[in-house]
Amino acid sequence: MSRRTGRRAGLLAVCSLVLAAGTLAGCGPDGSPSSSAEPELEVTGAYMPAPTMDTMAAGFFTVTNSGGADTLTSVTSDLSDDVTMHATVDGAMEEKKSFVIPADGTLDFASGGNHLMFGKLTHKPGQGEKVSVELHFAKSGTVTISMPVKPATYNPKTGR
């Protein structure tokens, strides 16, 4: 093997290692995609059905994530000092401390499923009012949304 061929082979080997390292940089230790990408969250479809009680209300929305995974850790609002997150499991409401928003995925809070509960309301919000809600995420920080109060029987699929 000539000296020139040996250098070329060595250069090719180094280039191959650099390319392999670059490819693996986006992977976790097991070769799976790394979750180090920053989350890119968008909250849509937020609404609160007009409460039928003076002390309690529900809230719904969708979080779409086009980046890395994040976690919804809590929710706060001036409407209540007691905002909790719930999942519906086997037809029963179960309080949750957090919800994961998967990388390139969605988290739905919808009637009959995941939802917010506002307890001990400061006032009973009326239809047409907008309630300010802060969603607290582990990586993305706080996202403030305006939750319009819709009719108690509102269906987001029909808009009525």
DSSP file (Angstrom, degrees, kcal/mol; ACC not computed):
  #  RESIDUE AA STRUCTURE BP1 BP2  ACC     N-H-->O    O-->H-N    N-H-->O    O-->H-N    TCO  KAPPA ALPHA  PHI   PSI    X-CA   Y-CA   Z-CA
    1    1 A M              0   0    0      0, 0.0     2,-0.0     0, 0.0     0, 0.0   0.000 360.0 360.0 360.0 131.4    0.0    0.0    0.0
    2    2 A S     >  -     0   0    0      1,-0.1     4,-2.2     4,-0.0     5,-0.1  -0.292 360.0-112.4 -75.0 164.3    1.4    3.4   -1.0
    3    3 A R  H  > S+     0   0    0      1,-0.2     4,-2.2     2,-0.2     5,-0.2   0.882 118.3  52.2 -62.4 -39.2    1.7    6.2    1.5
    4    4 A R  H  > S+     0   0    0      1,-0.2     4,-2.2     2,-0.2    -1,-0.2   0.901 109.4  48.2 -65.5 -42.8   -1.0    8.2   -0.4
    5    5 A T  H  > S+     0   0    0      2,-0.2     4,-2.4     1,-0.2    -1,-0.2   0.882 110.4  52.9 -65.3 -38.7   -3.4    5.3   -0.3
    6    6 A G  H  X S+     0   0    0     -4,-2.2     4,-2.2     2,-0.2    -2,-0.2   0.901 109.9  47.6 -63.6 -42.4   -2.7    4.8    3.5
    7    7 A R  H  X S+     0   0    0     -4,-2.2     4,-2.8     2,-0.2    -2,-0.2   0.912 111.6  50.6 -64.8 -42.0   -3.5    8.5    4.2
    8    8 A R  H  X S+     0   0    0     -4,-2.2     4,-2.6     2,-0.2    -2,-0.2   0.915 110.6  48.8 -62.3 -43.0   -6.7    8.3    2.1
    9    9 A A  H  X S+     0   0    0     -4,-2.4     4,-2.1     2,-0.2    -1,-0.2   0.908 112.7  48.4 -63.4 -41.4   -7.8    5.3    4.0
   10   10 A G  H  X S+     0   0    0     -4,-2.2     4,-2.3     2,-0.2    -2,-0.2   0.906 111.5  49.5 -64.8 -41.8   -7.0    7.0    7.3
   11   11 A L  H  X S+     0   0    0     -4,-2.8     4,-2.6     1,-0.2    -2,-0.2   0.901 110.5  50.5 -63.9 -41.8   -8.9   10.1    6.2
   12   12 A L  H  X S+     0   0    0     -4,-2.6     4,-2.3     2,-0.2    -1,-0.2   0.886 109.5  51.3 -63.0 -38.8  -11.9    8.0    5.2
   13   13 A A  H  X S+     0   0    0     -4,-2.1     4,-2.0     2,-0.2    -2,-0.2   0.922 111.1  47.0 -64.9 -43.4  -11.9    6.3    8.5
   14   14 A V  H  X S+     0   0    0     -4,-2.3     4,-2.5     2,-0.2    -2,-0.2   0.925 112.3  50.2 -63.6 -45.0  -11.8    9.6   10.4
   15   15 A C  H  X S+     0   0    0     -4,-2.6     4,-2.6     1,-0.2    -2,-0.2   0.899 109.2  52.0 -60.3 -40.7  -14.6   11.0    8.2
   16   16 A S  H  X S+     0   0    0     -4,-2.3     4,-2.4     1,-0.2    -1,-0.2   0.905 110.0  48.6 -63.1 -41.1  -16.7    7.9    8.9
   17   17 A L  H  X S+     0   0    0     -4,-2.0     4,-2.7     2,-0.2    -2,-0.2   0.909 111.2  49.8 -65.2 -42.0  -16.2    8.3   12.6
   18   18 A V  H  X S+     0   0    0     -4,-2.5     4,-2.4     2,-0.2    -2,-0.2   0.924 112.5  47.5 -62.7 -44.3  -17.2   12.0   12.5
   19   19 A L  H  X S+     0   0    0     -4,-2.6     4,-2.1     2,-0.2    -2,-0.2   0.909 112.7  48.8 -62.8 -42.5  -20.4   11.1   10.5
   20   20 A A  H  X S+     0   0    0     -4,-2.4     4,-2.4     2,-0.2    -2,-0.2   0.915 111.5  49.4 -64.5 -42.3  -21.3    8.3   12.8
   21   21 A A  H  X S+     0   0    0     -4,-2.7     4,-1.4     1,-0.2    -2,-0.2   0.903 110.5  50.9 -63.7 -40.4  -20.8   10.6   15.9
   22   22 A G  H  < S+     0   0    0     -4,-2.4     4,-0.5     1,-0.2    -1,-0.2   0.889 111.2  48.2 -63.7 -39.2  -22.9   13.3   14.3
   23   23 A T  H >< S+     0   0    0     -4,-2.1     3,-0.7     1,-0.2    -2,-0.2   0.900 114.2  45.6 -67.6 -41.1  -25.7   10.8   13.6
   24   24 A L  H >< S+     0   0    0     -4,-2.4     3,-2.4     1,-0.2    -1,-0.2   0.674  91.6  82.1 -77.8 -17.0  -25.6    9.4   17.1
   25   25 A A  T 3< S+     0   0    0     -4,-1.4    -1,-0.2     1,-0.3    -2,-0.2   0.812  91.2  51.9 -59.1 -29.0  -25.5   12.8   18.7
   26   26 A G  T <  S+     0   0    0     -3,-0.7     8,-3.0    -4,-0.5     2,-0.3   0.258 101.9  83.2 -89.1  12.9  -29.3   13.0   18.4
   27   27 A C  B <  S-A   33   0A   0     -3,-2.4     5,-0.1     6,-0.3    -3,-0.0  -0.827  74.9-122.6-118.7 155.1  -29.8    9.6   20.1
   28   28 A G    >   -     0   0    0      4,-4.0     3,-2.2    -2,-0.3     6,-0.1  -0.213  48.3 -83.8 -80.1 179.9  -29.9    8.5   23.6
   29   29 A P  T 3  S+     0   0    0      0, 0.0    -1,-0.1     0, 0.0     5,-0.0   0.773 131.3  50.9 -59.6 -27.4  -27.6    5.9   25.1
   30   30 A D  T 3  S-     0   0    0      2,-0.1    -2,-0.0     3,-0.1     0, 0.0   0.350 122.9-103.4 -92.9   7.3  -29.8    3.0   23.7
   31   31 A G  S <  S+     0   0    0     -3,-2.2     3,-0.1     1,-0.3    -5,-0.0   0.399  80.8 131.3  88.7  -4.1  -29.8    4.5   20.2
   32   32 A S  S    S-     0   0    0      1,-0.1    -4,-4.0    -5,-0.1    -1,-0.3  -0.425  73.1 -77.5 -78.4 159.2  -33.4    5.9   20.6
   33   33 A P  B     -A   27   0A   0      0, 0.0    -6,-0.3     0, 0.0     2,-0.2  -0.285  53.2-114.0 -57.3 138.6  -34.1    9.5   19.6
   34   34 A S        -     0   0    0     -8,-3.0     3,-0.5     1,-0.1    -7,-0.0  -0.470  11.5-149.0 -74.2 143.4  -32.9   11.9   22.2
   35   35 A S  S    S+     0   0    0      1,-0.2    -1,-0.1    -2,-0.2    -8,-0.1   0.136  72.7 104.1 -96.8  20.3  -35.5   14.0   24.1
   36   36 A S        +     0   0    0    -10,-0.1    -1,-0.2    32,-0.1    32,-0.1   0.604  49.6 111.7 -78.0  -9.6  -33.1   16.9   24.5
   37   37 A A  S    S-     0   0    0     -3,-0.5    30,-0.1     1,-0.1   -11,-0.0  -0.349  79.9-104.3 -62.4 143.7  -34.9   18.9   21.8
   38   38 A E        -     0   0    0     29,-0.1    30,-1.3     1,-0.1    -1,-0.1  -0.460  35.9-112.7 -69.1 137.9  -36.7   21.9   23.1
   39   39 A P        -     0   0    0      0, 0.0     2,-0.4     0, 0.0    30,-0.1  -0.398  21.7-158.1 -66.2 149.0  -40.5   21.6   23.3
   40   40 A E        -     0   0    0     28,-0.3    26,-2.5    -2,-0.1     2,-0.3  -0.855  21.1-171.5-129.4  95.0  -42.5   23.8   20.9
   41   41 A L  E     -B   65   0B   0     -2,-0.4     2,-0.4    24,-0.2    24,-0.2  -0.653  17.2-178.7 -98.5 142.7  -46.0   24.1   22.4
   42   42 A E  E     -B   64   0B   0     22,-2.0    22,-3.0    -2,-0.3     2,-0.5  -0.990  13.6-153.8-135.2 129.0  -49.2   25.5   21.0
   43   43 A V  E     +B   63   0B   0     -2,-0.4     2,-0.3    20,-0.2    20,-0.2  -0.902  25.0 164.4-106.1 126.4  -52.4   25.6   23.1
   44   44 A T  E     +B   62   0B   0     18,-2.5    18,-2.5    -2,-0.5    -2,-0.0  -0.869  46.6  32.1-134.3 166.1  -55.6   25.7   21.1
   45   45 A G  E     +     0   0B   0     -2,-0.3     2,-0.1    16,-0.2    -1,-0.1   0.682  69.4 170.4  65.6  21.5  -59.3   25.1   21.6
   46   46 A A  E     +     0   0B   0    100,-0.1     2,-0.3    16,-0.1    15,-0.2  -0.413   7.6 145.9 -68.7 137.0  -59.4   26.4   25.2
   47   47 A Y  E     -B   60   0B   0     13,-2.2    13,-2.4   100,-0.2   102,-0.2  -0.977  37.4-144.9-163.1 159.8  -62.9   26.8   26.7
   48   48 A M  E     -d  149   0C   0    100,-2.4   102,-2.6    -2,-0.3    11,-0.2  -0.993  25.4-128.7-126.9 121.7  -64.8   26.6   29.9
   49   49 A P  E     -d  150   0C   0      0, 0.0     9,-0.4     0, 0.0   103,-0.2  -0.499  44.6 -92.8 -64.2 138.5  -68.5   25.5   29.9
   50   50 A A        -     0   0    0    100,-2.6    76,-0.1    -2,-0.2   104,-0.0  -0.337  52.0-114.5 -53.0 121.5  -70.6   28.0   31.8
   51   51 A P        -     0   0    0      0, 0.0     6,-0.1     0, 0.0    -1,-0.1  -0.296  19.3-157.6 -65.3 143.9  -70.6   26.5   35.3
   52   52 A T  S    S+     0   0    0      4,-0.2     2,-0.3   100,-0.1     5,-0.1   0.615  79.1  57.7 -91.9 -15.8  -73.9   25.3   36.7
   53   53 A M  S    S-     0   0    0      3,-0.6     3,-0.2     1,-0.1     0, 0.0  -0.800  79.5-131.7-112.7 157.1  -72.7   25.7   40.3
   54   54 A D  S    S+     0   0    0     -2,-0.3    -1,-0.1     1,-0.2    67,-0.1   0.648 104.1  41.7 -77.4 -15.4  -71.3   28.7   42.1
   55   55 A T  S    S+     0   0    0      1,-0.1    65,-0.9    65,-0.1    66,-0.7   0.511 109.6  47.2-113.8  -6.5  -68.3   26.8   43.4
   56   56 A M  E     +E  119   0D   0     63,-0.2    -3,-0.6    -3,-0.2     2,-0.3  -0.995  48.9 167.1-145.6 144.1  -67.0   24.6   40.6
   57   57 A A  E     -E  118   0D   0     61,-1.9    61,-3.1    -2,-0.3     2,-0.3  -0.956  21.3-135.9-147.2 164.2  -66.1   24.8   36.9
   58   58 A A  E     -E  117   0D   0     -9,-0.4     2,-0.3    -2,-0.3    59,-0.2  -0.818  13.8-158.0-119.1 160.9  -64.3   22.7   34.3
   59   59 A G  E     -E  116   0D   0     57,-1.5    57,-2.2    -2,-0.3     2,-0.3  -0.997   5.7-171.0-143.3 147.7  -61.8   23.6   31.6
   60   60 A F  E     +B   47   0B   0    -13,-2.4   -13,-2.2    -2,-0.3     2,-0.3  -0.961  16.5 139.1-138.3 151.7  -60.6   22.1   28.3
   61   61 A F  E     - C   0 109B   0     48,-1.3    48,-3.0    -2,-0.3     2,-0.4  -0.959  38.0-116.5-173.3 173.1  -57.9   22.7   25.7
   62   62 A T  E     -BC  44 108B   0    -18,-2.5   -18,-2.5    -2,-0.3     2,-0.5  -0.996  14.5-156.3-127.9 134.6  -55.4   20.9   23.5
   63   63 A V  E     -BC  43 107B   0     44,-2.8    44,-2.3    -2,-0.4     2,-0.5  -0.954   9.9-165.7-108.6 122.4  -51.6   21.2   23.7
   64   64 A T  E     -BC  42 106B   0    -22,-3.0   -22,-2.0    -2,-0.5     2,-0.5  -0.929   3.0-162.7-108.3 131.4  -49.8   20.4   20.4
   65   65 A N  E     +B   41   0B   0     40,-3.0    40,-0.4    -2,-0.5   -24,-0.2  -0.953  18.9 174.3-119.6 115.8  -46.0   19.8   20.7
   66   66 A S  S    S+     0   0    0    -26,-2.5     2,-0.1    -2,-0.5   -25,-0.1   0.152  71.4  43.9-104.0  18.6  -43.9   20.0   17.6
   67   67 A G  S    S-     0   0    0      1,-0.3    37,-1.6   -27,-0.2    38,-0.2  -0.351 104.6 -30.1-131.6-146.8  -40.6   19.6   19.5
   68   68 A G  S    S-     0   0    0    -30,-1.3    -1,-0.3    35,-0.2   -28,-0.3  -0.263  77.6 -76.3 -75.6 164.9  -39.2   17.6   22.4
   69   69 A A        +     0   0    0    -30,-0.1     2,-0.3    34,-0.1    -1,-0.2  -0.165  51.0 176.0 -61.7 151.9  -41.2   16.2   25.3
   70   70 A D  E     -F  101   0D   0     31,-2.0    31,-3.2    -3,-0.1     2,-0.4  -0.897  21.6-128.3-146.2 172.7  -42.4   18.4   28.1
   71   71 A T  E     -F  100   0D   0     -2,-0.3    67,-2.5    29,-0.3     2,-0.7  -0.995   9.8-137.6-134.2 129.1  -44.6   18.0   31.2
   72   72 A L  E     +FG  99 137D   0     27,-3.2    27,-1.9    -2,-0.4    65,-0.2  -0.773  29.3 175.2 -80.2 114.8  -47.6   20.0   32.3
   73   73 A T  E     -     0   0D   0     63,-2.9     2,-0.3    -2,-0.7    64,-0.2   0.730  53.9 -15.3-100.7 -25.3  -46.9   20.3   36.1
   74   74 A S  E     - G   0 136D   0     62,-1.3    62,-2.8    25,-0.1     2,-0.4  -0.983  50.3-138.0-168.6 168.0  -49.6   22.6   37.4
   75   75 A V  E     - G   0 135D   0      8,-0.4     8,-0.3    -2,-0.3     2,-0.3  -0.999  19.0-176.6-137.2 136.6  -52.3   25.1   36.4
   76   76 A T  E     + G   0 134D   0     58,-2.3    58,-3.2    -2,-0.4     2,-0.3  -0.924   4.2 172.2-131.6 159.3  -53.2   28.3   38.2
   77   77 A S  E >   -HG  80 133D   0      3,-0.8     3,-1.0    -2,-0.3    56,-0.2  -0.973  41.7-126.2-162.1 148.6  -55.9   31.0   37.7
   78   78 A D  T 3  S+     0   0    0     54,-0.6     3,-0.1    -2,-0.3    44,-0.1   0.697 108.2  69.4 -67.8 -18.6  -57.2   34.1   39.4
   79   79 A L  T 3  S+     0   0    0     53,-0.4    43,-2.9     1,-0.2    44,-0.4   0.762 114.2   8.7 -70.0 -25.0  -60.7   32.4   39.2
   80   80 A S  E <   -HI  77 121D   0     -3,-1.0    -3,-0.8    41,-0.2     3,-0.2  -0.988  46.4-151.2-158.8 142.2  -59.6   29.8   41.8
   81   81 A D  E    S+     0   0D   0     39,-0.5     2,-0.3    -2,-0.3    39,-0.1   0.378  97.6  63.6 -88.4   2.3  -56.9   28.9   44.2
   82   82 A D  E     + I   0 119D   0     37,-0.7    37,-2.8    38,-0.1     2,-0.6  -0.639  61.7 154.3-131.3  73.0  -57.8   25.3   43.7
   83   83 A V  E     + I   0 118D   0     -8,-0.3    -8,-0.4    -2,-0.3     2,-0.3  -0.907  18.2 179.9-103.6 122.7  -57.2   24.2   40.1
   84   84 A T  E     - I   0 117D   0     33,-2.5    33,-2.6    -2,-0.6     2,-0.4  -0.873  23.5-130.5-123.0 155.3  -56.6   20.5   39.7
   85   85 A M  E     -JI  96 116D   0     11,-0.7    11,-3.0    -2,-0.3     2,-0.3  -0.853  28.1-173.4-105.2 139.4  -55.9   18.3   36.7
   86   86 A H  E     -JI  95 115D   0     29,-2.7    29,-2.3    -2,-0.4     2,-0.3  -0.960  16.7-159.1-134.9 150.3  -57.8   15.1   36.2
   87   87 A A  E     -J   94   0D   0      7,-2.6     7,-3.1    -2,-0.3     2,-0.7  -0.887  24.1-127.4-115.6 154.1  -57.9   12.1   33.9
   88   88 A T  E     -J   93   0D   0     -2,-0.3     2,-0.5     5,-0.2     5,-0.2  -0.925  31.1-178.3-103.0 115.3  -60.9    9.8   33.4
   89   89 A V  E >   -J   92   0D   0      3,-3.2     3,-1.9    -2,-0.7    -2,-0.0  -0.962  69.3 -18.9-120.1 118.0  -59.8    6.2   34.0
   90   90 A D  T 3  S-     0   0    0     -2,-0.5    -1,-0.2     1,-0.3     3,-0.1   0.877 128.8 -52.2  52.3  41.3  -62.4    3.5   33.6
   91   91 A G  T 3  S+     0   0    0      1,-0.2     2,-0.4    21,-0.1    -1,-0.3   0.438 118.7 109.1  79.8   0.1  -65.2    6.0   33.8
   92   92 A A  E <  S-J   89   0D   0     -3,-1.9    -3,-3.2     2,-0.0     2,-0.3  -0.893  71.5-118.8-113.8 141.8  -63.9    7.5   37.1
   93   93 A M  E     -J   88   0D   0     -2,-0.4     2,-0.4    -5,-0.2    -5,-0.2  -0.601  32.3-173.6 -76.1 130.3  -62.3   10.9   37.6
   94   94 A E  E     -J   87   0D   0     -7,-3.1    -7,-2.6    -2,-0.3     2,-0.1  -0.984  21.8-127.3-131.1 121.3  -58.7   10.6   38.9
   95   95 A E  E     -J   86   0D   0     -2,-0.4     2,-0.4    -9,-0.2    -9,-0.3  -0.416  26.2-161.5 -67.8 139.8  -56.6   13.6   40.0
   96   96 A K  E     -J   85   0D   0    -11,-3.0   -11,-0.7    -2,-0.1     3,-0.1  -0.938  21.6-152.6-123.1 145.4  -53.2   13.8   38.4
   97   97 A K  S    S-     0   0    0     -2,-0.4     2,-0.3     1,-0.2    -1,-0.1   0.707  81.3  -1.6 -85.8 -23.1  -50.1   15.8   39.5
   98   98 A S        -     0   0    0    -13,-0.1     2,-0.4   -24,-0.0    -1,-0.2  -0.987  56.4-145.1-161.0 162.6  -48.7   16.1   35.9
   99   99 A F  E     -F   72   0D   0    -27,-1.9   -27,-3.2    -2,-0.3     2,-0.3  -0.998  20.7-133.0-135.6 131.5  -49.3   15.2   32.3
  100  100 A V  E     -F   71   0D   0     -2,-0.4   -29,-0.3   -29,-0.2   -31,-0.0  -0.663   7.7-155.1 -82.5 136.2  -46.6   14.4   29.8
  101  101 A I  E     -F   70   0D   0    -31,-3.2   -31,-2.0    -2,-0.3     6,-0.1  -0.946  27.1-135.6-107.0 107.8  -46.8   16.0   26.4
  102  102 A P    >   -     0   0    0      0, 0.0     3,-1.6     0, 0.0   -35,-0.2  -0.166  27.9 -86.2 -65.7 156.8  -44.9   13.7   24.1
  103  103 A A  T 3  S+     0   0    0      1,-0.3   -35,-0.2   -37,-0.1     3,-0.1  -0.395 115.7   1.4 -57.6 134.2  -42.4   14.8   21.6
  104  104 A D  T 3  S+     0   0    0    -37,-1.6    -1,-0.3     1,-0.2     2,-0.2   0.858 120.3 102.7  51.7  40.0  -44.2   15.6   18.3
  105  105 A G    <   -     0   0    0     -3,-1.6   -40,-3.0   -40,-0.4     2,-0.3  -0.667  63.7-115.1-136.0-170.5  -47.5   14.7   20.1
  106  106 A T  E     -C   64   0B   0    -42,-0.2     2,-0.4    -2,-0.2   -42,-0.2  -0.919   3.8-152.5-132.8 158.2  -50.6   16.2   21.7
  107  107 A L  E     -C   63   0B   0    -44,-2.3   -44,-2.8    -2,-0.3     2,-0.5  -0.983  21.0-158.7-129.1 118.2  -52.3   16.3   25.0
  108  108 A D  E     -C   62   0B   0     -2,-0.4     2,-0.6   -46,-0.2     6,-0.4  -0.844  15.8-170.3-104.1 133.1  -56.0   16.7   24.9
  109  109 A F  E     +C   61   0B   0    -48,-3.0   -48,-1.3    -2,-0.5     2,-0.3  -0.954  35.4 151.9-113.8 104.7  -58.2   18.0   27.8
  110  110 A A    >   -     0   0    0      4,-0.9     3,-2.6    -2,-0.6   -51,-0.1  -0.933  53.6 -77.4-138.6 155.6  -61.7   17.2   26.5
  111  111 A S  T 3  S+     0   0    0     -2,-0.3     3,-0.1     1,-0.3     4,-0.1  -0.274 120.5  20.1 -53.4 129.9  -65.1   16.5   27.9
  112  112 A G  T 3  S+     0   0    0      1,-0.3    -1,-0.3   -21,-0.0   -21,-0.1   0.392 128.3  48.7  88.4  -2.9  -65.2   12.9   29.1
  113  113 A G  S <  S-     0   0    0     -3,-2.6    -1,-0.3     1,-0.4    -4,-0.1  -0.258 107.9  -5.3-134.1-139.2  -61.4   12.7   29.3
  114  114 A N  S    S+     0   0    0     -6,-0.4    -4,-0.9   -27,-0.2    -1,-0.4  -0.359  74.9 156.9 -60.3 143.6  -58.6   14.7   30.8
  115  115 A H  E     - I   0  86D   0    -29,-2.3   -29,-2.7    -6,-0.2     2,-0.3  -0.989  40.5-111.8-162.5 163.6  -59.9   18.0   32.2
  116  116 A L  E     -EI  59  85D   0    -57,-2.2   -57,-1.5    -2,-0.3     2,-0.5  -0.793  22.6-154.7 -98.5 147.3  -59.3   20.8   34.6
  117  117 A M  E     -EI  58  84D   0    -33,-2.6   -33,-2.5    -2,-0.3     2,-0.7  -0.994   1.0-160.5-122.4 125.8  -61.4   21.4   37.7
  118  118 A F  E     -EI  57  83D   0    -61,-3.1   -61,-1.9    -2,-0.5     3,-0.3  -0.925  18.2-174.2-103.5 112.1  -61.6   24.8   39.2
  119  119 A G  E     +EI  56  82D   0    -37,-2.8   -37,-0.7    -2,-0.7   -38,-0.2  -0.671  58.6  21.5-104.4 162.1  -62.8   24.6   42.8
  120  120 A K  E    S-     0   0D   0    -65,-0.9   -39,-0.5    -2,-0.2    -1,-0.2   0.927  85.2-150.9  50.2  56.4  -63.8   27.3   45.3
  121  121 A L  E     - I   0  80D   0    -66,-0.7   -41,-0.2    -3,-0.3     3,-0.1  -0.220  18.2-140.5 -59.4 142.9  -64.4   29.9   42.5
  122  122 A T  S    S-     0   0    0    -43,-2.9     2,-0.3     1,-0.3    -1,-0.1   0.779  88.5 -12.3 -72.1 -27.2  -63.9   33.6   43.3
  123  123 A H  S    S-     0   0    0    -44,-0.4    -1,-0.3   -69,-0.0     0, 0.0  -0.957  79.0 -97.1-162.9 161.1  -67.0   34.2   41.3
  124  124 A K        -     0   0    0     -2,-0.3     2,-0.1    -3,-0.1   -70,-0.1  -0.764  44.0-136.5 -86.6 108.9  -69.2   32.3   38.9
  125  125 A P        -     0   0    0      0, 0.0     2,-0.2     0, 0.0     3,-0.1  -0.411  17.8-139.4 -70.1 140.6  -68.0   33.2   35.4
  126  126 A G    >   -     0   0    0      1,-0.1     3,-2.3    -2,-0.1    23,-0.3  -0.604  31.3 -78.4 -99.0 159.9  -70.8   34.0   32.8
  127  127 A Q  T 3  S+     0   0    0      1,-0.3    23,-0.2    -2,-0.2    -1,-0.1  -0.269 119.6  27.2 -52.9 134.4  -71.1   33.0   29.2
  128  128 A G  T 3  S+     0   0    0     21,-2.7    -1,-0.3     1,-0.4    22,-0.1   0.115  93.5 119.2  95.0 -20.3  -68.9   35.3   27.1
  129  129 A E    <   -     0   0    0     -3,-2.3    20,-3.1    19,-0.1     2,-0.5  -0.355  58.5-135.4 -71.1 157.7  -66.4   36.1   29.9
  130  130 A K  E     - K   0 148D   0     18,-0.2     2,-0.5    -3,-0.1    -4,-0.1  -0.979  11.4-153.5-119.4 130.7  -62.8   35.1   29.4
  131  131 A V  E     - K   0 147D   0     16,-2.6    16,-3.4    -2,-0.5     2,-0.4  -0.883  13.3-134.5-104.9 127.9  -60.9   33.4   32.2
  132  132 A S  E     - K   0 146D   0     -2,-0.5   -54,-0.6    14,-0.2   -53,-0.4  -0.689  28.0-177.5 -82.4 130.0  -57.1   33.8   32.4
  133  133 A V  E     -GK  77 145D   0     12,-2.6    12,-3.1    -2,-0.4     2,-0.6  -0.993  17.2-149.9-132.6 134.3  -55.3   30.5   33.0
  134  134 A E  E     -GK  76 144D   0    -58,-3.2   -58,-2.3    -2,-0.4     2,-0.5  -0.923   7.7-159.6-106.7 122.3  -51.6   29.8   33.5
  135  135 A L  E     -GK  75 143D   0      8,-3.1     8,-2.8    -2,-0.6     2,-0.6  -0.891  10.2-152.1 -99.5 124.9  -50.3   26.4   32.4
  136  136 A H  E     -GK  74 142D   0    -62,-2.8   -63,-2.9    -2,-0.5   -62,-1.3  -0.878  13.2-171.3-106.1 120.3  -46.9   25.6   34.0
  137  137 A F  E  >  -GK  72 141D   0      4,-2.9     4,-1.0    -2,-0.6   -65,-0.2  -0.832  28.7-129.1-112.5 147.7  -44.6   23.3   32.1
  138  138 A A  T  4 S+     0   0    0    -67,-2.5    -1,-0.1    -2,-0.3   -66,-0.1   0.886 106.4  14.3 -60.8 -42.0  -41.4   21.7   33.3
  139  139 A K  T  4 S+     0   0    0    -68,-0.2    -1,-0.1     2,-0.1   -69,-0.1   0.791 128.3  49.3-104.5 -36.1  -39.3   22.9   30.3
  140  140 A S  T  4 S-     0   0    0      1,-0.3     2,-0.1   -69,-0.2    -2,-0.1   0.517  92.1-145.1 -87.8  -5.2  -41.4   25.6   28.6
  141  141 A G  E  <  -K  137   0D   0     -4,-1.0    -4,-2.9     2,-0.1     2,-0.4  -0.478  52.7 -11.9  76.7-148.4  -42.2   27.6   31.7
  142  142 A T  E     -K  136   0D   0     -6,-0.2     2,-0.5    -2,-0.1    -6,-0.2  -0.757  54.0-169.8 -97.3 132.5  -45.5   29.3   32.0
  143  143 A V  E     -K  135   0D   0     -8,-2.8    -8,-3.1    -2,-0.4     2,-0.5  -0.986  12.7-151.7-118.1 120.6  -48.0   29.7   29.1
  144  144 A T  E     -K  134   0D   0     -2,-0.5     2,-0.3   -10,-0.2   -10,-0.2  -0.803  17.4-178.0 -95.8 130.3  -50.9   32.0   29.8
  145  145 A I  E     -K  133   0D   0    -12,-3.1   -12,-2.6    -2,-0.5     2,-0.6  -0.874  26.6-129.5-123.7 158.2  -54.1   31.3   27.9
  146  146 A S  E     -K  132   0D   0     -2,-0.3   -14,-0.2   -14,-0.2  -100,-0.1  -0.947  21.7-159.7-107.7 118.5  -57.5   33.0   27.7
  147  147 A M  E     -K  131   0D   0    -16,-3.4   -16,-2.6    -2,-0.6  -100,-0.2  -0.851   9.9-146.0-103.8 103.3  -60.3   30.5   28.3
  148  148 A P  E     -K  130   0D   0      0, 0.0  -100,-2.4     0, 0.0     2,-0.6  -0.418  16.6-122.5 -69.3 142.8  -63.6   31.8   26.9
  149  149 A V  E     -d   48   0C   0    -20,-3.1   -21,-2.7   -23,-0.3     3,-0.1  -0.774  36.1-173.2 -87.4 119.4  -66.8   30.8   28.8
  150  150 A K  E     -d   49   0C   0   -102,-2.6  -100,-2.6    -2,-0.6   -21,-0.1  -0.523  37.5 -67.4-104.8 171.3  -69.1   28.9   26.4
  151  151 A P    >   -     0   0    0      0, 0.0     3,-2.3     0, 0.0    -1,-0.2  -0.255  50.7-111.6 -56.1 150.6  -72.7   27.7   26.9
  152  152 A A  T 3  S+     0   0    0      1,-0.3  -100,-0.1  -103,-0.2    -2,-0.0   0.781 119.9  46.1 -56.6 -28.5  -72.9   24.8   29.4
  153  153 A T  T 3  S+     0   0    0      7,-0.1    -1,-0.3     2,-0.1     7,-0.1   0.211  83.4 148.4 -99.6  14.3  -73.8   22.4   26.6
  154  154 A Y    <   -     0   0    0     -3,-2.3     3,-0.1     5,-0.1    -4,-0.1  -0.184  30.1-163.5 -55.2 136.4  -71.1   23.7   24.2
  155  155 A N    >>> -     0   0    0      1,-0.1     4,-2.3   -44,-0.0     3,-1.0  -0.973  10.1-156.2-122.4 113.1  -69.7   21.1   21.8
  156  156 A P  T 345S+     0   0    0      0, 0.0    -1,-0.1     0, 0.0    -2,-0.0   0.760  91.8  61.8 -63.0 -23.2  -66.3   22.1   20.2
  157  157 A K  T 345S+     0   0    0      1,-0.2    -3,-0.0    -3,-0.1     0, 0.0   0.842 118.4  26.5 -70.9 -32.0  -66.9   19.8   17.3
  158  158 A T  T <45S-     0   0    0     -3,-1.0    -1,-0.2     0, 0.0    -4,-0.0   0.608 100.9-128.3-103.2 -15.6  -70.1   21.7   16.2
  159  159 A G  T  <5       0   0    0     -4,-2.3    -5,-0.1     1,-0.0    -2,-0.1   0.623 360.0 360.0  75.8  12.7  -69.1   25.1   17.7
  160  160 A R      <       0   0    0     -5,-0.9    -7,-0.1    -7,-0.1    -1,-0.0   0.353 360.0 360.0-128.2 360.0  -72.5   25.2   19.5
